[in-house]
Amino acid sequence: MKRFKFINICFALLTVAALCSACSEDEPDNNWWDEEEEKKDPTDNNEDQDEPEIVEVKPRYIWVDAAANFVEFANSKENIARDLKKAADAGFTDIVVDVRNSMGDVLFNTSVVEQATKLPTWQGGYHYHVRTETWDYLQAFIDTGHELGLRIHAAINTFTGGCIYPYGLGEQGLVFRDSSKKDWVTTLLLNGSLVNAMDTDSDSYTTKFFNPANDEVQEFLLSLLRDLAKYDLDGIFLDRCRYDDKNSDFSDVSKKKFENYLGHSISNFPNCIASSYQKDWWAFRAKVIHDFIVKAREAVKSVNSNIQFGTYVGAWYSTYNEVGVNWASPNYKASMYYSWANTDWNKYGYADHLDFMLLGAYAGVNSIYGSTEWTCQGFCQLAKAKLMGDVKFAGGPDVGNSTGYENGGQGSAVTKTVDACINASDGYFLFDMVHVRNYNYWSACKSGIDKYLNTLK
């Protein structure tokens, strides 16, 4: 979606362009993430001047969490239109609509899994909000957003299938409705014992993750993505496309696939992982996620090649091996910098399989500028070095949950995050719309975005 303004281009060049158009019309424009304008010195009337400078206008994304915004949007197209208009007026260009939250049911049309009709919300206390309307939730965002000139992306929680909600709300999701899916759920190594996550009530495992190495799980998710790609979307992002944590997955399925990866059998599993195979294990899990990313991209593109494919990841790369994800370029030699990485880990960077990436640069309110992890700016700078130009990305803050943001009143900090992140990355990303609405940060967002746009003039 590039926009070019050509000034003082001679008739001969237009003729050449017309003759060449038949050769170039089939080439796709995949640089959808940037709008570009030319800068020209108005005093320079030399028709033989060099090519005008191209100025990239970076995109600005805002995330719409499914559960957190359900009260406002589940039954009201008017509220959707209201907040998308506010987002556009504030200078956001892209909306990311969460249509599959951690409990695993969806907010789009598919025959693969049930539609979500109630999600947990917080309004002076935790309770379920019920959706009574039957109109297409995702389509409402697409229709309204496109009318406003916004790009609309869908996001799904990927390797999750159920959740035990706090405050007595109970169990929701596929894995609680269908006991045959228990084998899909990750097997944890806890205190030296193997336990299916369905069999633990630990507060650390209330969200029930699938085993990413399970072929049935993967095909289930690929079918979901094929249905999602039927919508007139600008992009699809995978969230939680990862393992639950370092304690998963130690199932028989993963053991067998790990042995195939090594090329030989192993004994004393899972104890042998920590004693003999730790770096190989990290790399194996990264390969599982890498290979699924390749399949997921193909699933989306097979339905609509124009939909852009990407992921959301946390920016804390130094510990992201624990969830089995190498989101860097395969050319980034992590083994030179991190003791947990071997050279196989380097192979499974998946950045080159993405069209765009959203980066959670979730630092505290007093850690906006800096050059290290756990500063918004530092997170973005370090990510750029790791991605090595393989994919463009937008980094940004959580303005409701990170340290110091919990109680609102941080408009000036929100404004600063735009400057810190958009100038250190290829765009700006903010989580979440509910916080912007609740704390009325629209003007704070606009101030930061306007400051950035003014630098392009």
Secondary structure, 3 states (H helix, E strand, C coil): CCCCCCCCCCHHHHHHHHHHHHHHCCCCCCCCCCEEEEECCCCCCCCCCCCCEEEEECCEEEEECCCCCHHHHCCCHHHHHHHHHHHHHHCCCEEEEEEECCCCCECCCCCCCCECCEEEEECCCEEEEECCCCCCHHHHHHHHHHHCCCEEEEEEECCEEEEEECCCCEEECHHHHCHHHHHHECEEEECCEEEEHHHCCCHHHCEEEECCCCHHHHHHHHHHHHHHCCCCCCEEEEECCCCCCCCECCCHHHHHHHHHHHCCCCCCCCHHHHHHHHHHHHHHHHHHHHHHHHHHHHHHHHHCCCCEEEEEEECCHHHHHHHCCCCCCCCCCHHHCCCCCCHHHHHCCCHHHCCEEEEECCCCCCCCCCCCCCCHHHHHHHHHHHHCCCCCEEEECECCCCCCCCCCCCHHHHHHHHHHHHCCCCCEEEECHHHHHHCCCHHHHHHHHHHHHHCCC
